[in-house]
Structures are given as structure tokens and as C-alpha cells.
Amino acid sequence: MKLQTLINILNTFINAGKKKQRDQIVSIKIILKKLKKKEFALKQKMYNEKDKKIRRHLQRELKIITTQRKKGLCMVKKVKNRVK
């Protein structure tokens, strides 16, 4: 094998971790978009709801989704810092 071919093969092994991390970022971003849509829908539903019990239940769900989105955003930032 030529030297350039061996170097290319070695680079693919070295960069395999970076590709995996980039794929992880993409999948997290897809999930974050879904959570954002769900968050918006819950806000609309909560503001239109008259019953206090149902509104409190929706607030709890909204708080959970918001927390999950924040964790996801932090995770994306951490993975991006590792990729660099």
C-alpha cells in the first residue's frame, strides 16, 4: 500500500469518534425540536384551560419539558466543545 492510502485509513479511524459525536449532536437537535413543539402546544393548551387542576397538571408537564430541553442544550454544548 502507498503511504497516502495508509494515512487516509488512519485518519478515518482517528476521526471516527468525531463523526459519532456529530451524529449524536444531530439526533439531540431533532429531539430538541420535537420538545420545543410540544412545549409550545402545552403553553397554548394551558392558557386556554379554565380548570385549575388541569392547568396545574399542564404546568408540571411544561416544567418537565423545559428542564429536558435545557439539559439537551447543555449536552449539545458539551459535545460541541469535545469535537473541536
Backbone as ProteinMPNN parsed JSONL, in Angstrom:
{"seq_chain_A": "MKLQTLINILNTFINAGKKKQRDQIVSIKIILKKLKKKEFALKQKMYNEKDKKIRRHLQRELKIITTQRKKGLCMVKKVKNRVK", "coords_chain_A": {"N_chain_A": [[0.831, -1.184, 0.0], [0.321, 2.264, -0.606], [1.798, 5.118, 0.967], [0.111, 7.347, 1.308], [-2.424, 6.165, 1.182], [-2.397, 4.603, 3.496], [-2.247, 6.633, 5.391], [-4.717, 7.872, 4.98], [-6.457, 5.828, 5.777], [-5.762, 5.635, 8.466], [-6.556, 8.201, 9.334], [-9.346, 7.965, 9.069], [-9.916, 6.184, 11.126], [-9.101, 7.677, 13.338], [-10.803, 9.918, 13.204], [-13.247, 8.759, 13.584], [-14.49, 8.872, 16.073], [-15.163, 11.574, 16.24], [-17.051, 11.763, 14.206], [-19.068, 10.179, 15.229], [-19.776, 11.739, 17.435], [-20.717, 14.026, 16.136], [-22.94, 12.951, 14.847], [-24.402, 12.342, 17.096], [-24.988, 14.906, 18.056], [-26.679, 15.815, 16.028], [-28.87, 14.061, 16.305], [-29.73, 14.761, 18.873], [-30.493, 17.404, 18.451], [-32.716, 17.043, 16.801], [-34.485, 15.847, 18.58], [-34.719, 17.961, 20.389], [-36.073, 19.85, 18.852], [-38.553, 18.607, 18.58], [-39.349, 18.594, 21.26], [-39.579, 21.327, 21.682], [-41.752, 21.992, 20.056], [-43.717, 20.527, 21.373], [-43.681, 21.81, 23.825], [-44.586, 24.372, 23.132], [-47.195, 23.727, 22.286], [-48.277, 22.794, 24.703], [-48.176, 25.142, 26.226], [-50.051, 26.722, 24.893], [-52.34, 25.186, 25.288], [-52.5, 25.266, 28.059], [-52.939, 27.995, 28.604], [-55.462, 28.307, 27.539], [-57.024, 26.772, 29.122], [-59.504, 26.432, 31.626], [-60.007, 25.112, 34.039], [-58.518, 24.738, 37.201], [-57.102, 22.521, 38.278], [-56.405, 20.979, 36.068], [-54.878, 22.863, 34.742], [-52.714, 23.166, 36.527], [-51.638, 20.616, 36.327], [-50.82, 20.666, 33.641], [-48.923, 22.677, 33.848], [-46.951, 21.399, 35.362], [-46.147, 19.403, 33.552], [-45.165, 21.062, 31.557], [-43.032, 22.263, 32.877], [-41.359, 20.062, 33.22], [-40.752, 19.398, 30.546], [-39.465, 21.747, 29.76], [-37.198, 21.655, 31.4], [-36.001, 19.329, 30.415], [-35.362, 20.185, 27.834], [-33.469, 22.169, 28.428], [-31.427, 20.599, 29.552], [-30.785, 19.085, 27.323], [-29.792, 21.074, 25.593], [-27.522, 21.866, 27.013], [-26.093, 19.494, 26.856], [-25.595, 19.36, 24.103], [-23.883, 21.553, 23.825], [-21.69, 20.673, 25.372], [-20.848, 18.416, 23.918], [-20.189, 19.629, 21.493], [-17.998, 21.151, 22.288], [-16.173, 19.125, 22.811], [-15.773, 18.092, 20.279], [-14.326, 20.002, 18.913]], "CA_chain_A": [[0.0, 0.0, 0.0], [1.032, 3.539, -0.626], [1.809, 5.854, 2.226], [-1.084, 8.2, 1.374], [-3.552, 5.29, 1.483], [-2.309, 4.259, 4.913], [-2.584, 7.836, 6.156], [-6.166, 8.054, 4.877], [-7.09, 4.811, 6.625], [-5.516, 6.051, 9.846], [-7.414, 9.362, 9.613], [-10.732, 7.521, 9.257], [-10.01, 5.617, 12.474], [-8.965, 8.76, 14.314], [-11.969, 10.794, 13.131], [-14.478, 8.0, 13.8], [-15.114, 9.397, 17.295], [-15.746, 12.879, 15.935], [-18.257, 11.534, 13.407], [-20.08, 9.679, 16.161], [-20.229, 12.87, 18.234], [-21.537, 14.888, 15.267], [-24.224, 12.266, 14.691], [-25.101, 12.487, 18.372], [-25.499, 16.275, 18.089], [-27.808, 15.893, 15.104], [-30.02, 13.369, 16.887], [-30.207, 15.551, 20.015], [-31.185, 18.573, 17.918], [-34.034, 16.594, 16.334], [-35.309, 15.669, 19.78], [-34.975, 19.287, 20.952], [-37.116, 20.483, 18.041], [-39.826, 17.978, 18.956], [-39.7, 19.081, 22.591], [-39.983, 22.725, 21.562], [-43.12, 21.977, 19.53], [-44.585, 20.046, 22.437], [-43.724, 22.877, 24.822], [-45.468, 25.414, 22.602], [-48.567, 23.21, 22.316], [-48.721, 22.767, 26.097], [-48.421, 26.517, 26.654], [-51.33, 27.136, 24.313], [-53.394, 24.428, 25.958], [-52.576, 25.735, 29.437], [-53.549, 29.328, 28.638], [-56.872, 28.2, 27.172], [-57.712, 25.927, 30.1], [-60.184, 27.149, 32.708], [-59.935, 24.323, 35.263], [-57.245, 24.939, 37.897], [-56.387, 21.26, 38.438], [-55.827, 20.627, 34.766], [-53.848, 23.861, 34.465], [-51.55, 22.807, 37.339], [-51.064, 19.417, 35.715], [-50.139, 21.11, 32.431], [-47.737, 23.426, 34.269], [-45.94, 20.411, 35.741], [-45.634, 18.82, 32.314], [-44.401, 22.11, 30.891], [-41.782, 22.422, 33.622], [-40.544, 18.888, 32.909], [-40.28, 19.531, 29.172], [-38.495, 22.847, 29.741], [-35.976, 21.153, 32.022], [-35.4, 18.396, 29.478], [-34.769, 20.968, 26.75], [-32.256, 22.807, 28.943], [-30.416, 19.559, 29.662], [-30.382, 18.753, 25.96], [-28.958, 22.157, 25.08], [-26.226, 21.764, 27.698], [-25.411, 18.336, 26.312], [-25.108, 19.73, 22.773], [-22.721, 22.427, 24.02], [-20.566, 19.862, 25.838], [-20.367, 17.576, 22.815], [-19.538, 20.512, 20.526], [-16.685, 21.518, 22.822], [-15.294, 17.958, 22.673], [-15.486, 17.874, 18.869], [-13.292, 20.965, 18.487]], "C_chain_A": [[0.874, 1.246, 0.0], [0.893, 4.234, 0.722], [0.551, 6.704, 2.388], [-2.328, 7.373, 1.716], [-3.561, 4.916, 2.963], [-2.67, 5.447, 5.801], [-4.09, 8.075, 6.13], [-6.914, 7.064, 5.761], [-6.932, 5.186, 8.091], [-6.395, 7.236, 10.235], [-8.864, 8.95, 9.82], [-10.914, 6.91, 10.639], [-9.953, 6.704, 13.533], [-10.234, 9.614, 14.363], [-13.287, 10.063, 13.345], [-15.215, 8.507, 15.036], [-15.794, 10.724, 17.047], [-17.034, 12.719, 15.134], [-19.404, 11.053, 14.3], [-20.646, 10.829, 16.995], [-21.09, 13.818, 17.401], [-22.909, 14.273, 15.043], [-25.068, 12.391, 15.949], [-25.709, 13.885, 18.484], [-26.727, 16.403, 17.213], [-29.037, 15.232, 15.716], [-30.587, 14.138, 18.08], [-30.979, 16.768, 19.515], [-32.574, 18.208, 17.398], [-34.983, 16.443, 17.512], [-35.667, 17.02, 20.384], [-36.057, 20.019, 20.159], [-38.485, 19.915, 18.386], [-40.29, 18.472, 20.328], [-40.177, 20.532, 22.543], [-41.411, 22.827, 21.036], [-44.109, 21.543, 20.613], [-44.756, 21.102, 23.523], [-44.682, 23.983, 24.374], [-46.929, 24.972, 22.659], [-49.115, 23.189, 23.743], [-48.999, 24.17, 26.625], [-49.772, 27.006, 26.14], [-52.491, 26.461, 25.033], [-53.594, 24.945, 27.385], [-53.273, 27.093, 29.52], [-55.039, 29.288, 28.29], [-57.684, 27.414, 28.181], [-58.293, 26.764, 31.237], [-60.032, 26.439, 34.057], [-58.547, 24.424, 35.9], [-56.436, 23.653, 38.024], [-55.69, 20.859, 37.135], [-54.697, 21.592, 34.419], [-52.568, 23.558, 35.258], [-50.834, 21.58, 36.765], [-50.275, 19.788, 34.448], [-48.879, 21.903, 32.758], [-46.6, 22.483, 34.659], [-45.304, 19.777, 34.5], [-44.738, 19.814, 31.579], [-43.045, 22.306, 31.56], [-40.83, 21.268, 33.317], [-39.936, 19.018, 31.514], [-39.231, 20.634, 29.069], [-37.16, 22.4, 30.318], [-35.253, 20.184, 31.083], [-34.725, 19.131, 28.319], [-33.473, 21.63, 27.202], [-31.121, 21.798, 29.068], [-29.886, 19.172, 28.285], [-29.474, 19.806, 25.358], [-27.574, 22.136, 25.724], [-25.419, 20.598, 27.131], [-24.832, 18.641, 24.926], [-23.863, 20.607, 22.898], [-21.496, 21.624, 24.455], [-19.981, 19.022, 24.711], [-19.661, 18.427, 21.776], [-18.153, 20.912, 20.996], [-15.691, 20.361, 22.702], [-14.897, 17.751, 21.224], [-14.364, 18.778, 18.397], [-11.958, 20.493, 18.867]], "O_chain_A": [[1.987, 1.268, 0.525], [-0.02, 3.956, 1.499], [-0.014, 6.776, 3.479], [-3.191, 7.837, 2.461], [-4.613, 4.914, 3.602], [-3.319, 5.286, 6.834], [-4.677, 8.442, 7.148], [-7.891, 7.424, 6.418], [-7.878, 5.063, 8.869], [-6.923, 7.273, 11.346], [-9.549, 9.527, 10.665], [-11.959, 7.097, 11.263], [-10.685, 6.648, 14.521], [-10.687, 9.99, 15.444], [-14.347, 10.687, 13.291], [-16.445, 8.562, 15.039], [-16.875, 10.982, 17.576], [-17.999, 13.452, 15.354], [-20.552, 11.469, 14.142], [-21.852, 10.889, 17.236], [-22.081, 14.355, 17.898], [-23.92, 14.975, 15.046], [-26.29, 12.528, 15.882], [-26.834, 14.029, 18.96], [-27.711, 17.029, 17.607], [-30.133, 15.788, 15.651], [-31.802, 14.161, 18.274], [-32.008, 17.126, 20.088], [-33.511, 18.993, 17.545], [-36.139, 16.859, 17.449], [-36.793, 17.213, 20.843], [-36.871, 20.734, 20.743], [-39.465, 20.656, 18.474], [-41.474, 18.736, 20.533], [-41.081, 20.914, 23.285], [-42.192, 23.651, 21.511], [-45.191, 22.115, 20.751], [-45.844, 21.267, 24.074], [-45.493, 24.466, 25.165], [-47.801, 25.754, 23.038], [-50.277, 23.525, 23.97], [-49.946, 24.371, 27.384], [-50.538, 27.63, 26.875], [-53.497, 27.097, 25.345], [-54.725, 25.048, 27.86], [-54.1, 27.316, 30.404], [-55.793, 30.163, 28.716], [-58.913, 27.391, 28.102], [-57.649, 27.685, 31.741], [-59.94, 27.092, 35.096], [-57.531, 24.225, 35.234], [-55.212, 23.683, 37.892], [-54.527, 20.453, 37.132], [-53.677, 21.183, 33.866], [-51.466, 23.679, 34.724], [-49.606, 21.515, 36.724], [-49.181, 19.268, 34.224], [-47.883, 21.817, 32.04], [-45.438, 22.728, 34.333], [-44.084, 19.635, 34.415], [-43.689, 19.448, 31.049], [-42.032, 22.491, 30.885], [-39.625, 21.479, 33.173], [-38.743, 18.776, 31.326], [-38.227, 20.479, 28.374], [-36.106, 22.733, 29.776], [-34.028, 20.222, 30.975], [-33.643, 18.742, 27.878], [-32.492, 21.656, 26.459], [-29.978, 22.105, 28.728], [-28.687, 18.958, 28.108], [-28.496, 19.476, 24.687], [-26.569, 22.364, 25.05], [-24.206, 20.705, 26.949], [-23.714, 18.231, 24.612], [-22.897, 20.422, 22.157], [-20.391, 21.862, 23.966], [-18.762, 18.929, 24.567], [-18.643, 18.008, 21.226], [-17.228, 21.003, 20.19], [-14.497, 20.59, 22.511], [-13.792, 17.279, 20.954], [-13.542, 18.375, 17.575], [-10.964, 21.165, 18.594]]}, "name": "protein", "num_of_chains": 1, "seq": "MKLQTLINILNTFINAGKKKQRDQIVSIKIILKKLKKKEFALKQKMYNEKDKKIRRHLQRELKIITTQRKKGLCMVKKVKNRVK"}
